Amino acid sequence: MPDNSLPGSRPALQRILVVDDDPVIVRLVRDKLEHAGYEVFGAESGQHALDIIGRRGMPHLAIVDLNMPGMNGFQFCEAVQQFSDLPVIFLSAVDEEDTVIQAINRYAEDYVTKPFSPRELLARVQRVLRRIGDYAYTLDVVTEVDARLAVDFPHQRALISGQPILLTPTETKLLYLLIRNAGRTVTVDFLLRRLWPLEEVFEDTLRVHIHRLRQKIEPTPAQPRYILTERGLGYSFPAKGNSQSRG
């Protein structure tokens, strides 16, 4: 398993999760992506994909079918967005304009219709991953920040010296966005757009969630060690091993 602990480092193989109830599609996409140098997990349903994330940790990107039995693609995205900001490309036979617009506005970075060109899909995968950039240390099932703090994103809880503290979906996703960009300033505008993509929410609401999250994870909330305020810009989470206390 490569070391993903340092922000800005790229694992030897980026992980892609392919979710489709057609095993032929999964095999075709897996073969193309593995040949291009990616590590690929295949899932036959949305629930199976969530189980894989719970066991193996987060992928860098998911390629998701829309119409699947049980949990469809939209429902999978709604579930995974409760605890992360996982980039998604839909791969679907549905080409209705309203569905495509809903998918892109609410859930997806891109939308590819079946039948599809594997080469084109690969190009779209590479474009999305280039735009999103490097991940920090959010790929393992339990993300260890330091000896005191760890975060179990799939189960929406922080572990403070081993003791679980439940997080709300908004707190979990907020913490995910900050840790995924550890060592960099995350702007208020970016956080508002990713946390509430379809709502008009203002900075005061974000401040409330920051305050509540600090109360749960900081040893001294008034002098935060983890969620740092970057005056006039936004917030940051320190690179691993560089935590310091400041307001």
HELIX and SHEET records of a PDB file:
HELIX    1   1 PRO A   23  HIS A   35  1                                  13    
HELIX    2   2 GLY A   46  ARG A   56  1                                  11    
HELIX    3   3 GLY A   73  VAL A   80  1                                   8    
HELIX    4   4 GLU A   97  ARG A  106  1                                  10    
HELIX    5   5 PRO A  118  ILE A  132  1                                  15    
HELIX    6   6 PRO A  169  ARG A  180  1                                  12    
HELIX    7   7 VAL A  188  LEU A  195  1                                   8    
HELIX    8   8 GLU A  203  ILE A  217  1                                  15    
SHEET    1   A 5 GLU A  39  ALA A  43  0                                        
SHEET    2   A 5 ARG A  15  VAL A  19  1                                        
SHEET    3   A 5 LEU A  61  VAL A  64  1                                        
SHEET    4   A 5 VAL A  88  SER A  92  1                                        
SHEET    5   A 5 ASP A 110  THR A 113  1                                        
SHEET    1   B 4 VAL A 142  GLU A 144  0                                        
SHEET    2   B 4 LEU A 149  ASP A 152 -1                                        
SHEET    3   B 4 ARG A 157  ILE A 160 -1                                        
SHEET    4   B 4 GLN A 163  LEU A 166 -1                                        
SHEET    1   C 3 THR A 185  THR A 187  0                                        
SHEET    2   C 3 GLY A 234  SER A 236 -1                                        
SHEET    3   C 3 LEU A 228  GLU A 230 -1                                        
END                                                                             
